[in-house]
Amino acid sequence: MFVPWSVSFSLLTSGVLAQNGLAPKKFLSLPLGAVKPAGWLHDQVLPSPEDLAHGIHIASVVNVKLPTSSSPEYSLTFTSVAQSDWIGGDSYYSNLEEAGSYWFNGMVANGVLVNDATIKSQTQQFLDYVLDHQDETGWLGPEVNTTKPRYLWGRYPFFFGAIQMVEADPTQASKVVPALHKFVSLANSMLHNGTGLEDWTKTRWEDFVITLQWLYDFHPDGQEDVLIDTMKMLKWTGDPWESVFEKQYFPTGPVEHLENPFNVLTWHGVNMAEGLKALPATYRFTHNESDLDRASQGWDLLFQYHGRPSGIYAADEYLAGLEAVRGTELCLVVETMFSGSYLYQVIGDPKFADRVERITYNALPATLTGDMWSRQYLQEQNQIAAQNMSPNPFPEDGPYSNVFGLEPNYPCCTVNHPQGWPKFITNSFLTTPDQKSLVHLYLGPFSTTTTLANGNTVSASVDTLYPFSDTLTTTITAKQAFTYYVRIPSWVTDGTIAIGSSSAKALSPANGLQAVPVQAGTTKFVLNLPSEITLESRPHGSVAVHRGPLHYAFDIPRNQTVLTRNSQENRAVDLQFEATSPWQYAIDTSSLQFVNDPPSSGALPSPVFDSGLPPFKITATACAIDWQVAGSTFASSPPENPSCAGSLTNITLWPFGSTKLRIGEFPTFTTS
């Protein structure tokens, strides 16, 4: 039974609900570096060591100028990595308020996954500089040219990066762990004294809790009581996510004209994405199953009332309902991916993994250009232009928000979105709590090597073009026999598995996982995971088209105008896209046909998330209709029961992530 927080905190502190230690997770993550991208995923998502600027998420955004008393806004500039004092300048990373922490959190993983010496050197310098300048009280910063009070939140992403550094290189623990414990001691005192708090800290407290739990699980150093007490204080002084996610309080549409009964920032899109982790994190020290129930309910409410066919939800800056023209922030995309992975690890419900995979293969690439040198602040389901918008459909964000550029609207997404692909890769393999079994969670081309319980050294290699193929071939070598598990997504129909030379058999997953018996030595098996075209009902009688993990959209032909080019890095450009052909179509859903045009070379093009490049597509019979625009820059709501304004035509729908201008929610008609 749910216990209101005003009651449950007193029970926690009195020990009525609290139990010793932390509740175990359903699944355990592997350390950074244990899982590597392979095949198209390595080529497309991450750079080769010879091409450090393959995408903006790998680019050397070397100088992230942070707030000072004279310059309250931070900005991003490119300078030479050879600059000897690139990290130590008064207005660069050292304040740890947001940009530096975000950059570090994402780039640690990027450097490790491709074993890139330059990126790893940069992140090592960052780590060393911050830890070497920890002051005698334990505060990490340092504080440079600012009289701003000490607020806790800006350090949380740095903690995630520092944890990843230790995972990838355990020798770093001797420096990182004492510094973290020293900071925790200070933070504990600050929380008890009512300091270190402002609205962002109060809503993002769960990130610090997860850091504390990592210390408790792996490096407690006799500080268990302080760690648990700090977790409780963070929850007690933070926003009450168990109430925010209660059905009676949860907003069922756009919130710009609603009054939030809690901190207004709880309805902020990125805060909501991070807040999804709050209750599973709380459960670990309350042992209260109601926290998990409310977390699951909140997840469902969020996507019911604000969800997108691309897997993500709308918030432009705050929750925005279901209309296809409303926006979704890129920071929100990567934070939801990370939260969904954590939710699965704690709760074990496959719905979290299914959605994270949809977000990753649809919403994430859709908001970046194919070469990943330009990104949007906000993406739209129906996006007929990417330009300075007039009128502006986003009530809380600027009209430049859907331009593809270096830092349109706010620059936070430029430095935060690098965590997206790497953390998806890292969380694609897990182990069971007893560490006797390996679990392949997210499907795609990966390889991993780890040691399970009883010294069982195991490696697994997945050869596939998924999500642009239905077939995955997995080769496992193991020192001892064990049970391997692989997730079977909910959209699979009539899937089969063939182990070794045995004939293919029907799948029989339990709670989304297919058990595969693995013998000592080498075991090879082939999964075939076909799926049907499915339709999702959307507002105004429109529909969205899916097959497997991919959402499909009409890729509107476009021209491109360079609005501005960065003076230090000429690949960093702001791009305006305008439609060059009609997009006002209704489709006959009975005509949809899936087409697979596999690459003759056996390898996908790089990049694959760009116009006309994926091997999967869906054809549809369509007709032109009267569909109005607002001003000249965005589509009005899809018309209901439209009449055809011309003869029938055939159009092609492409994977959503490869489209930059698109219609993803269609009116319908019947050919007859």
N, C-alpha and C positions, 0 to 999 in steps of 0.2 A: 504494500500500500504506500502511496506517495506521502512523504512527510514534508510539509512546508519548510522552507529554509529557516524561517524565524524560529521554528521548533527544532529542526534537525541540527543546527549548529550547537545549541546548548546540549543536545544529546550527544553530539560528537565529542565535545570537550569534556563532558562528564563520563564518557566511556561507555554509554549505553549502546550506541550503535557501532562505535569504533571497535576494530579488532586489531590485533597486533600485525604489523607488516602491511605489505601491499598485496591486494588481490592479484592473482596471476592473470596474464593475458591468455586468450584462446590460441594465439599464434605469436611467434617471436620473429622479429626481423633479423636479417643478417647484417653484419657490419658493412659499412661503405667499402666498396672495392671487391666484395665477394661476388657480386653480380655485375656482369658486363653486357653492354649492348652488342649485338652481332648483326651481320647482314645489312639490310636496308636501314635498320634503325640506327646503326652506328654511322653509316654514310650520310643519312638524312638529318639526323638530330644533332650529332656531335661532330666537331671538326676533326680532321686528321691533324697529327702533330705538325704537318707542314703548312696548315692553313688555320691560323688562330682566329681569323676573323670570318670564319664560315657563316656565322650568324651573330646577330646582335647579342644573343644571350651568352656568347663566348667572348665577345669583343673586349678588348682591354679598355673598359671604362675606367681609366686610371685615376682621374681626379674627380671624386665625388664631393663637391663643395657643400659642406653642411652649414646649418644655421649659426650665425654669430650675432652678437648684439647689434651690429651695424647692417647685417644682411640676413633677414629672417627666413628667406627661402633658399633651399639648396638648388643647385643646378649640376648638370653633367657636362664635363668637357673631356676631350681626348688629348692626351699629350704622350710624349715618348716614354716607353717603359724603361728606357735607359736613365731617365731622370733619377738621380741618386736619392733625392728626398721625396719621392712620390708619395710616401705614406706619412711623413712626419710633419708636413706643413700645418700651420695653425688652423687652416680652414678646410682640411681634407677629411679623411676618414675618422679622425681621432675623437670626434664628439660622440660617436655611436648613437646618434639620435634616430636615424632611420636608414638613410641611403647606404652608409658604410656597412651596417649590420646586414641589410638585405643583400648587398653585393657579396659579402663574405659567405653568407649562408648558401647562396647558389653556386658560387664559383669554386668552393671547396670540392663539392661533388663533381662538378664538371672536370676539374683538373685531375682528380683521381680516376674517373671512369675512362679517360683517354690517355692517362699516364703522361700528361703534358707538363714538361719541366717548367715552362714559363708561368703557366697558371699556378702550378704548385708553389713556385718561388714567391709569386705575388701574395698568395694566401698565407704562406708561412711568414712573410714579412709583416703582414697585417696582424696575425696572431701574436707574434713576438712583440710587436710594438705595443699592442693593447695591454698584454700581460706585464710587460716590463714597466709600464707606466701606471700600474695599479697603485693607488695611494695607500697610506698606512691604515685608513679606515676599512679598506676592502673595496672601495668604489672603483669601478672600471670605466674608463673614459679615454683619456683624461678629459677634464673640463678645460676648454680652450676658448678664450675671448668671449665668454658668456656669463651672464649673471642669472641664467635660468635655474630654477630650483632643480634638485635631483629627482628625476622621474625614472621609474624602473623600466618601462616598456621597451625603450629603444635598444636595450641590451639583449632582449630575448632572442631575436634572430642571430645575433652573434653567438649566443650560447649553443644554438643548434649547429652553427658552423664549427665551433670548438669541439663539440661532441663528435661530429663527423671526422675531424682531424684525428681524434684519439682512436676512433674505430679503424680508420685507415692505417694509422701508425701508432700502436699502443705505447711506444716509447714517449709519446707526447703527454701521456697521462701524468707523469711526474711534475710537469709544469702546469698543465691545465687544471687538474683536479684540485690541488691546494688553492689555486686562485678562485675557482668556483665556490669552494667551501667558505673561503674568506668573504666573498661577496654575499653568499647566502646568510652568513652570520649578521652582516650589516643590514641586509634586506629584512631579515626577521625583526631586528630592532626597529627599523624604520616603520614596518607595518604595525607593530605594537604601539608605536608612537603616533600613528596616523600620518606619516609622511611618505613621500615617494609616489603618491597617488595623484593622478588626474584622470580624465575621462577615458583616455586610450589605455592607460594601465588597468583601469577598473574593468574594461571590457575584454582585454586580451590576457588576463591572468593565467589562462589555461596553458599558454606556451611556457611560462615559467614553471608551472606545476610539472609538466612533462620533463623539463630539464632536471628538476628535483628528483623525479622518479628514476631518471637514468642514474643519477648519483646514488640513490638508495639501492637500486638493483645491482650496480657494478662497482661503485666506489664509495661505500657509505662512510668509511674511515671513522667509525664510532659516533657519527653525527646523526644517527637515525631519528632521535627525538626532535632535534632542531629541524630536520628535513620535513618530518610529518607536521610539526607545528607550523612551519612556513606554508606548507600546502593548505592547511586549514585557514590560516590568516589570509592567504590570497583569495580563497573562495569567500570568506566572510566579508572581506573588504571589497570584493569585486561584484560585478553585475550578476544577478540571479538567473542564470541561463535555464534552470529548471522551471522558472516561471515564464521567461520569454518564450519557451517552447511549449507552454501549456496552451491547449486548443482555444480556450476562451479569450486569450490575449493575443493570439497570433494573427497578424494582418492577412486578409484574404484578397488583397488587391494593392495597387500602388499606395504608398504611404505618405506622399507629400502633403496631403490634406488631413492626415490623421494625427492624433495625439498619442505619443508612445507613453504607456504607463510606467516605463522604466527609463533608464538612460537612453537618450535619443540615439546614441551611437550603436545600440544593440540592433537597430534596424539598418545600419550601414552595411553594405554588401560584403566588404572584406571582413569586417568584424563578425558578421554572421558566419562567414566561411570558417574563420578561426574558432568561433564559439561552438561550432559543431563538435570540437574535441573536448569541450569543457566537462560534460557529464560523464563520458567514459573515463576521463582523467580523474574526476571526483570519485567515481565508483572504486577506483583502485585503493583509495584510503578510507572510504566510508563502508565498503563492502555492501552497499545498499543497492539491491537489484533495481529499485525504482529509478535510479539514475540512468541505468541502461534503457529501461522502458521509455523514459522521457526523451533520451537522446534519439532513439529510433523513431519516436513519434515526431520529434522536431524535424528530423530529416525528411520524413514523408510529407509533413505540412509544407515545408519549404518548397519542395518540388511540385506538390499539388497546386499551389497557388501562385508560384513564380517560376516554374520550371520551363525549360526550353527543350525542343527535340534534339538539340546538339548535346544534351546531357547536363548542361549547366543551368543556372537560374539567372533572372534579370535583376539588376540593381544598378541604377545609374544616378547617383551615388548611393541611394537607398533603395530598398525593395520596390520593385516596379511592376509587379503583376505579370499578366500573360500576353499583352499586346506585342505583336511581332516587331514593332518599330522601336520598342524600348531597349535600352542597352545593357550590356554585361561587361564589367571591368576585367581586364586581364589579370590583375592581382587576385581577384576573386576566383578566377579559374584555377590558378596554381594552388591557392590556399585550400580550396575545396578538394582538390586531388589529394593533398597531403592529409587533410582531416579525414577523408573517406578511407584512406589506407589505415589510419590509426583506429578508426571506428571498427573496421573489419578485424584488426588484430585483437581488439579488446572484446568485441561482441561476437564475431564470427558469422554474421548474417551475410550471405552472398550478395544481397542487394547493394551493399556498399561497394563491393568490388565491381559488379556489373556497371554501376554508374561511373565509377572512376575511369573504367576503361572507355566508356562512351565519351566522357569529357576529354580524355587524352587524345583520342583519335578523331575528334570532331571540333570541339570548341577551342582547344589549344592552338592547333595549326591554322584555324580559320582567322585568327586575329593577328597573324604575322604574314608578311610577304614570304614567298617561297624561299628566298635567300636568307630570310630572317634578319635582314638589316633594318627593317622598319616594322613597327607594331602600332596597333590601335590602343587607345585607352578604353574605348567601348566598341563592342561588336553588336550587330543586330541580326536577328533571324531573317528578316526581309530588309536587305540593304541595297538600295538602288544607286547610291552614290557614296563616295568617301571624300568629303570636302567640307569646307566651312559652311555649316548648315544654317539656312534661313528659310523659314523660322526654325528654331531649335527645339527638337522633340524631347530634350533631356532637361527636366526642371531643375536639377542640382548641379549639372556639369556644363561646361562650355560648348559652344557650337563647333569647336575644332576637335571634339573628342573622338570622332570616328575617322579622322585623317590617319593614314599610315605614316609614322614618322619616328624620330628619335625619342621625343618626349612630349607628345601631344597632350594637352590639358594638364595633367600632373605627371611628373617624371618618375613616380614611385614604381610603376610597372616595369620601367626599363631595367631597374636594378633588382626587382623582386622576382620577375618571371623566370630567371635562370634556374630556379629550383624545380620547375615543373617537370621536364623530361627526366632529369637525373633522379629525383626522388621516386618517380614512377618506376624507373628501371631498378633502383635499389630495393623497392618494396615488391618487386615482381616475384621474388622467391622468399619463402618463410620456412620456419620449422614448427613442428608441434611442440607444446610446452615441455614434453619429456625429451625433446631433441632427438628422438629416434627416427623421425620421418621428415622428408623434405616436401614442401608444398609449392607447386608452380601456380601462382595466383593470377597474374596478368599475362595474357597471351601475346606472344610476339617472339622475335628472334633474340634470344638471350643465351648466355652461358654462365655457369656458376660452379664454383668449387668450394666445398666447406667440409668440416669434420663434424659428424653427428655423434651421438652418444656412443660410448664404448670404443672410441677411437675409430669410428667408421668413416674413412675418407671417401667422399662422394663427389663426383662431378656430373653435371648435366649440360647438354648442349641442344638447343632447340633450333632447328632449321625450318624456316617458314617465311612466307611473304605476308602472313597475317598482319593487319586485317584485310589485306588485298589477296587473300587466299583462304580457302577453307581447310587446308591440310597443314598439319604440323608433324614433323618427324623429330622425335626426341631420342638422343643416345645418352645412356647413363652408364658410368663405370662406378663400381662400389667395391670396397674392401670386404664388406659383409652384406648379406641379404637384408633387405628392409622393405617397408611399404612406402612407395612414392605416391603423392597425390597431385592431381592436376584439376584446376577449376574448369567446369563445363558451364559456359554462360547460359542464362535462362532463355536466350533467343535461339539456341540450337535445336534443330528438329531432325530426328532420325540419325543422330550422330553414331559413329562407330569407332572402335579401337582394334588395332591389329598388333599383337605383341609378338616380336620375333617373326618366325615363319608361319605362325598360326593365322587362320583365316579371320577376317574382320568380324567382330561381335558388337551387338548393340551396347551402348553405354548404359551404366547403372549408377549414376552419381548419388551420393548421400549428402544432403545439405550443400549441394553445388560442387562437391569434390568427388572425382573418380579415383578410386584406389587402384594402383598398379603394382603388382608384386615384382620386385626387383631382386635378381640373384646376384651373388658375388661374381665379379667379373663385369661383363658388358651386357646390357639389355637395351634393345632398341624397340620402339613402338611408334605406330603411326595413328594419329587422330584425324578423323574426317568430321568436320563440324559444319554441315550445311545449315542453311536457314532460309526461311521464306520471306518474301516481301510483306511487310506489315504497314498498316496505316495508324497514325495517331491523330485523334480528334483534337482540333485546336479551335480557338475562338472564331466566331462569325461563320461557323460551318466549314472552315478550312481544314485541310489535312496536312500532315507531315509524312514523309515516306522514309521507311527504314528497311535495311536488310542487314542482319547480323549486327555488329557493333557500329556500323556506319549509318549516318543520316545522310539523305541525298537532297540536293538542291539544284535549281536551275542556275547555271553559271552565266551571269549576264556578261556578254562581250563588253569590253571597256577600252577606253583610252587612258593614258597616263600622263600627268603633268608633274614635273618636279617643282615643288613650291619653294624649297630651300635646301641647301646642301651644307653639311657641317664643314667648317673651314679647316679643321684638323684631320677629319676622316671623311673622304669624299664618298664613301659607300653609305654613310649615314645620311639619308635624305628623307624629307617630308614629301609624300606622294598624294596627289589628288587623282581619284578615279571617277570617271563619268561613263554612264552607259552609252553604247554606240548602236544599240538595236533594241527593239521592243522587249519588254519583260512582262507585260500585262497579259498573262495567260491563265486560263483555267485548264485543269487536266481531267481526263476520264480515267478514274482509278482502275477500271476493269482492263485498261489497255497496258498497264505497266509490265514491262519485260526486263528481266535482269540479263546483262551482257557481261561476259568475262572475256577480256582480250589480253591474255597473259603475255608478258614481254618475251620476245623470241630469244633473248640472251639469257633468260632466267633471272635477271636482276632488274629491280625497279629503277626508274630514272631518279636522279638526285638533283634537285629536290623532287619529291613525289607529290607534295601538297601544293600544287599549283595547277593552273588551268590546263585541262586536257591531258594530264599526265597519269592519273591513276588507271590501272587496268580494269577496274570495276566501274560500271555505269548502269543506269536504268533508263530505258526509253519510254516515252509516254505520248499518247495522242492528246493534242491540246488545241485550243482555239483562242483567238484574241478576244478580249473582253474590255469593257469600259471599267477601268480601275484608276481612280483619281490619285493625284499626288498632292502633298501639302507643300506649298511653295514650289520649289523645283528640286528638292533634295531628299525627300523621304516619302515612302509609300503610305497612303492611308490604309485603314483596315481592309482586309480582303473582302470584296463584295459578296454578299450572300445570294445564292441562286442566280448567278449571272447568266446573261444571254450571250451567245456567241455573236461576235461582230464581224465574222469573216469565215472563210473556209477552214477546214481542219488542217492541222500541220503536225509534224512530229518534232518533239523536243527531247533533249538528252539531259538527264539529271546526273550530277557528279557528286562524289563524296564531299560533304559540307566543308571539310577542312581544306579542300583544294580551291574553294571559291572565295573570292574577295568582294565581289558584288554578287548578289544572289537573291533568289526567292526560295525560301525554305518552308513556307506555309502557303498552300495553294487553295484558291477556290476550286470547286469541282463542277463538272457537268457530265451528262450522259450522252454518248454519241448518238444513240437512237432518237 
